[in-house]
Amino acid sequence: MEQRVASRAGRGDPAGTGGGSGGVAGTLVKVVALGTIVGLAVMLTPALVGTQQWAFLIVLWGIVAVLAVTYATRRFVPAKYLVPGTLLLVLFVVYPILMTFQLSTTNYGDGTRTTKEVTISRIIGSAAQQVEGARTFELSVGSEGTATSGPYTFLLMDTGTGDIFAGTPDGIRELDPDTITVEDGVITAAEGYTLLDRRQVNELSQQGGELEGFAVPTEDGVITAQGFSAVELSSPLEYDETTDTITNVNTGAKYTPVQSGDRKYFTNADGERLSDQSWGENVGLDNYVRAFTDPRISSDFVGIFAWTLAFAVLSVGTTFVLGLFLATVLNDARVRGQRAYRSILLLPYAIPGFIALLIWSSFFNSEFGLINNMLNLDINWLGNPFWAKVAVLLANLWLGFPYMFLVCTGALQAIPADLKEAASLDGATGWTNFRKITFPLLLVAIAPLLVSSFAFNFNNFNAIFLLTEGGPFSPDNPTAGGTDILISYTYRLAFGGAEQQIGFASAISVVLFVLTGVLAAIQFRATRTLEEVG
């Protein structure tokens, strides 16, 4: 009786040595975890407010609120298990998809990474000249976010008056000296800003950097950097926001934005551009229209799509057939040394794919490659479109069959032996037993894996890029190669030319996502018939 009372007391006393210590430890873990999350949110809030990232701010504090409500109370027990997975799904799957779609509706890329205001400021600054008596400044560069992400601000101290200013492409404003720390005539700290060191300033000022051409408009001209100091320059160019026009006051020439492709340039009435600098803006669905109407793209799209489909189907089919054959052979109890054979067959799966593909690329060399030398062949594997496709499929077969061998081995061992024995007693031969009993039951288990493998190979960038780089290419069409699949073709459109077209590549990526999803949905629907297999 005393033991039962003590047991009940121990279970009911949260401060006991049994569940109590665990309860205290669990409470401490929750307090530390929630405190860390809230602290990170508080730390990020000023940067988000300073950069006016209101959507991110709302999402951030929304996540904090959900986590606090879920884990700070004893309610919502199911949510304690569902919330982490849901948040990770949203952050790492849903959010990238939405951001890719949002990017696909812009002209973002080389030459369009800045806003229109920044571009105008740079154009005016590039035409500016120093005049006698111009103001000079000691320059420090601050960021309202992190040192690597910006946005950036020129922190300027007038060498003549000692006044301190903050300058951006939107204009200049005077700062309170009490919020600034100055040492040896240089601004070393500023409230609300993270200051960059000289190495970071140098890197960001190089060609293509965020500070290249950075200019601060003033009433008398613009302020631009000269090393680690700054000077006010006078520019003959003036921008009128009401008419969206840049005017050269010396010549009277007027320049207005004129559309050229997916971007705009300030151009005069004679068609002469003031600058080759453009800016980023929303283009709606123009990238998608271009993908299906531009003859340079649509002429190659159908052929590349057909090869992409064939590549995915053949890759899955060949690896599955070879993997199933080897798994069936080694699943026979009469085979000795099963573990050794299985270990050997799994070795290609243990080698990193990019290393294996680079090695296979040397094997297919037409002059000194291993395959031609061993088999006494004279095949231009990577120079002929047909043989290059064969080479890609052979290399992908080597990489993929161990995975299929592994899943087929597991599926075969999960099939009850009673079913095979019953079929044998009914007179079924080995082939009939496999075709009528083993294979249908095996498909029930691995059909979803075949669908996922198809989706993977449909976008298998590494197999193409590391082996053939999409080639071979014909002289009359250097954009689309003989082994290009849609994802490698998209990569070349975005990053292979003189200018990166990231917005357009994002549109192609969305199209690929939809195509892959539709094909996978059709395949999953087809596999439903396997559910009837008992």
N, C-alpha and C positions, 0 to 999 in steps of 0.2 A: 504494500500500500504506500509506504514512504517513498519507494522508488518511483511509483507512478506519479505521485505528487511532485517529486523533484523533477521528473522528466517534463511534466506539464509546465512547471515553473521555468525550467530552462528554455522551453520552446516559446514561452510567452514573454520572457524577459529580454528585451532587446539589448540590455547591457551585459547579458551573460557571456560566458566564455564560448558558447557554441555559435548560434546564429548572430549574437550581438556583435562580436568582433568583425564578422563579415559585413554586417550592416553598417558599422562605423567606417570600415574601409571603403565600402561601396559609396557611402555618402561623401567621403573625402574625394574619391575619384570623380564623382559627379560635380562637386563644387569646383575642383581644379579644372576639369574639362570645360565646364560652362564658363568659368571665370576666364579661361584662356580665349575661348571663342568671343566672349563679350569684349575682352581687352583688344583682340585683333580688330573687331568691328569698330571700336572707339578710335583705334589708331588709324584706320583707313578712312574714317569719316571726313576729317579735314581735307584730305587729298581729293576725295570724291566731290566734296562741296566746292573746293577751289576750282576744279575742272568742270564743274556743273554736270557731273555724271549722275543725274537724278535717278535714272532707271536702275543703275547698279546700286545706288544707295538704298533704294526701296527694297530691291531684291536682297541685299546684304542683311538689312535689319529684319526683313521678313523671315529669312533663314534663322537668324538669331532668335526671333520670337517663337518660331515653330520648335526649335530645339529646346528652348527654355520651358515652354508649355508641356512638351512631351516628357522631358527627363527631370524636371524640377518637382513633379508631382507623382503620386502613385496611380493616377488615372491613365487612361489611354494606353493600356498595356500592349495591345497589338501594334500600336503606332511605334512603340519603342523598337520593334524589330523591322517595321516597314520603312520608317523615315530614313535611316542611313542609306539603304539601297535605292530608295526613290530619289534622294538628293544626288547621289552619285550618278544615277541614270540621267537626271536632268542636266547636271553640270558637265558630264563627259560625253553624252550622246545627243540629247535634245538641244542643248545650248549650241554646240558646234554646228549642228544642222541649221538652226535658225540663223546663226551668224553667217554661215556660208551663203544662205539664200539672200540675206540682207546685203552681203558684199556683191552678190551676183547682179544686183540692181543698181550698181554704181560703175563708174569707169576707172576704179582704183587701179593704179599700176605705176610704171615709171613715168615721171613727168606729171602725175596727177595725185601725188601723195599729200599735197598741202591744200589748205582751204583757199578760196578765191581772195580773201583779204590778205593772206600771207603772200600769195603770188603777186598781187598788185603792189604790195610793199616791196617785194624783191625787184620787180620790174622798175619801179621808180628809183629804188636804191641803186640799181646797176647803172643808171644813167646820171647819177649824182656826181658832182665835182666839188672839191674843197675850195672855199673862197677865203679871202683874207679876213682875219679876225674871227674865224669860226670857233665855236666852243669845242673844247676837248674834255674827255672824261677818263677817269680810271674805271676799268670795266671788270665786273664779276658777273658770272652767269649763274642764275638760280633756277630751280625747278619747283613748281607747285606740287608735283607728285614725287616720283623717285628720280634719281640722277639719270637713269637710262630711259625713262618713259616720257618726261616732260609733263605739261607744256613748259617751255622755257621763257625766261624773262631776263632782260639786260638790267643789271643793277649798276647804276651809273653815279659816280661822284664827280661833280663839276670841279675841274682842277683850278678854276678861277675863283669861284664863290664857295665851294665846299658843300653846296646843296646836293642832296641825294635824290635820285629818281628811279622809278621802275618803268622800263620800256618794253612794249610788246608790239607786234605788227598792228595792233588796234590803236596805239597811241602811247603817250607818256604821261606819267603822274608823279607828283612829288611825294616822297615818303617821310614819315616821322623819324627824325634822327634817333629818338629813344628806342626804336625797334631795330636799329642797325648797330653792328659792332665793326669798328674801323681800327685796323692795326697797321702802322707804317704807311698810312695813306691808301690802304687797300681794304675794301669791304670783305670781311672774313665770316660774317654771320648776319642773317636777316630773318626776322620773325616771319614764319609762314613759308619759308623757302628752304630748299636743300641746295647748298652751293656745290658746284662742280669744281673738281680740281683741274689743273692745267692740262693734264693728259686727256681727261674726258672732253674738255673744250676743244682740244686739237682734233680728236677723233670725230666729234660732231660737226666740226667746221670743214672737214674734208669733203670732196665731191660726193654728192648724194646724201650728206649728213643733214641732220635737222637744223643746224645753224648755218649752213651754206646760204649765203645771200640774205641772212637775217637782217632786217632793217626796221628801225623805229621811226614812224612818221612824226614830224613836228610842224609847227607853224611856219618855220623858215626853210624846211627841207626834210632830210632824214638823217638819222644817226646810224652809222654802220661801224662794225668792228674793224680795227687795224691792229692785229696781234691781240695783246691783252689790254689794249686801250681802245677808245672809241672817239669818233669825231663827227661833228654835225656837218653834213654836206648839203649843197644846194642842187636841186634837180630841176631840169627844164620841164619835167613831166608833172602834170596835175591830174588827179582823179576826181571826177564828179559823180557822186553816188546816185544822184537823182536821174541822170541820163545814162549812167553806166558807161562812161566814156573817159578815156585817158587822152589828154590834150598836151601837145608839145607847145609850150608858150612861146618858144623862139621861132618856130616855123608855122604855127597855127594848125598843124596836122592833127586830126582827130582819129582815134582808134576805138572801135567798138568790138565786143565779142562776136566772133563768127564761128559757126559750127564747122568742124572738120573731122570726119569720122566720129569717134566717141568722145571727143573733147573740143573745147573752144579756145580760140586764140584772139588776142586783140589785134585787129586788122583795120587798115584804112580803106578808103573808097577805091583805091587802085589795087587792092588785094595784097598789099605788102604788110607782113606781120611786124608788129613792134617787137615781139619776143617769141621765142619758141617755148616759153613756159606756159603751162596750162594749170588746171586745178581739178580737184575731185568734186563730183556732183552726182546726184541720182539720175539714172538714165531709164528707170522703169524696167520694162521687159525687152529693151533694145538688144541686150546681149543674147537673149533667147531667140529673138527674130533673126539676128545675125547668124546664129549657129545653124539655123535651118534654111536660110536664104542666101548666104554668102557662097557663091559658086566655088571659091577656093577651098571652102570647108565642106560643103554638102557633097561635092564631087568625090571626096575621099571618105565621107562619113559612112556611106552604105557598105563599101568594101571593107573598111576597118571594123564596122559593127559585125559583119558576117564572119570575119576571121576571129574576132573576140568571142563570138558565140561558139564557133567551132573549137577554138583553143580551150575554152572552159569545159565544153562537153567532152572533148577528147582527153583532156587532162584528168578529169574525174573518171571517165570510163576506163582508160588504160591503167591508172593507178589502182582502181577498184578491182579490175579483173586480175591483175598481177598479185595484189595484196590478198585477195580472196583465195586464189590458187595456192599461194604459199601457206596461208593460214590453214586451209583444208588439208594440205599434205602433212603439215607438222602437227595437226590436231589428232592424227592417228596414233593411238597408243603403241602401235608396233614400231614406230620410228624411234630409234635410240638417239640420245644426245639432243633432245628437243630444246632444252634450255640453251645449249651452246649455239645451235642453229638460230634460235630466235634472237639471241643477243647479237649475233653477227648481222642478221637482217635489219636490226634496229640501228646499226651504226650510222647509216646515212641520215637518220633522223636526229642523231646527236650532234652532227657537224653543222655549224651555223650556215644558213642558206646562202648568204652572200659570199662566203668563202668557197662553198661548193660550186656556185655558179661561175665564179671567176676561174676556178680550176677547169670546169667544163669548157669555158670559153677558149682556154689554151688547148684542150683536147681537140676542138673542132678547127684548129688552125689548118689551113689547106696545105701549107708547105712543110711544117715540122710537127703537126699535131699528132697526138698518140693514136687516134682512131685511123687516120689515113696510113700511118706508118705500120701499125700492127696488122691491118687488114689489107695492106697493099692496094689502097684505093686512091683515086684521084678526083675527089669531090670537093668542090668549092662550097663548103658547108655554110659559111657566113656571108658569102658573096652572091649566092643565088637565092632568090626569094623562096622557091619551093624547098630547097634543102635547108635554108635557114629556119623555116617553119618546122621541118622535121627535127632539126637540132634542138629547137626550143622544147618540143614535145618530149624528146628523149631525155633531156636534162630535167625537165619537170617530172617525168616518170621516175627518175632516180630519186628525186627529192620527195615525191609524194607517196610512193608505194609503202614505205615503212609505216606511215600513219594508217593507211587502209589495212595493212597487215595487222596492226595492233588492234584496231576496233573490230575487225572481222574475227580475230582470235578470241576476243572477249565475248562477242556475240555467239560464236560457235560453242564456246564452253558453257554458255548460259542456256542452251537448248537442252531440254530434258532428254536423257538417253533412252527413256522408256518409249518415246515416240518413234525413234529409229528402230528400236527392237521390235515394236509392234508392227511397223511397216515391213520389216524383214520377215517376220512370221507370216505376213500376208502375201509373201512372194515378191516383194519389191527388191529389185537389184540395187547395186550401189549408186548408179546414175539416177535411177528413178527415185530412190530414197532422197538423194540430194536435191533433185529438181522439184519433187512434190512436197517434201517435208522441210529439209534443212534450209534451202534457199528462201522460200517465202517467210519462214520464221526469222531468218537473219535480216531480211529486208525490213521487217517491222521494227527492229532495233536500230538499224543504221541508216534508214531512209532520211531522217532529219539531218544526219551528219553529211550525207551526200549532197543535200540541198545547200548546207552551209559551205561545203567544199566548193560547190559550183559558184556560189557568190564570191568566195575568196579568189578563185582563179579568174573570175570575170574581171576582177580589178587587181590581178597579180602583177604589180608594177615591177617588182624586183626581178622576176624571172625573165622579163623582156629587157629591161634597161641594163642589167648587169651582164647579160649574155650577148645581146646583139645591139643594144641601145636603140632598138626599133628598126634597125637596118635590115637589109641593104637599101640604099636610097638610089633612085634614078636621077640622072642629071636634070631632067625636066620637072621633077617634083621633089625638092629637097625637104619638104615639110612632112610628108607621110612616107614612112618606111615600110618595107615588105613584111615585117613582123610586128608592126605597131598594133597594139590593142588600144581601146578608147582611152584608158587612163594614161598610157605613155604618150599618146597623141595629144592629149590635153596638156600634159606637162610640157611638151615641146612648144605648143601654142603659147603657153603662159610664160615660160622661162627660156625657151630656146632661141628667140629672136633678139633683135637689138633692144627692144623694149618689152618689159614684163607686163602682160595683160592679166592681172590678177582677177579683176572683176569678171572678165570674159571667161577665164578658166573656172571661176566659181560657178558660173552659169552652166558650163559643161559638166562640172562635178555634180550639180543638182540633177541634171538630166541623167547622168550615170546612176545616181542614187535611186531615182524613180524607176529606171529600167531594171536595175538589180532587184528592187523591191517587187516590181510586177512579176518578173520571172520567178523569183523565189516564192511569191504567193501562188502562182500557177503550179509550181512544183509541189508545194505543200498541199494544195488542194488535190493534186493527183495522188499523193501518198495516203490520202484518207481511205482509199480503198483497201489499204493494207490493214486497217483496223479490224476488218472482218476476218482476218486470218487468225484462226484459233489454234 
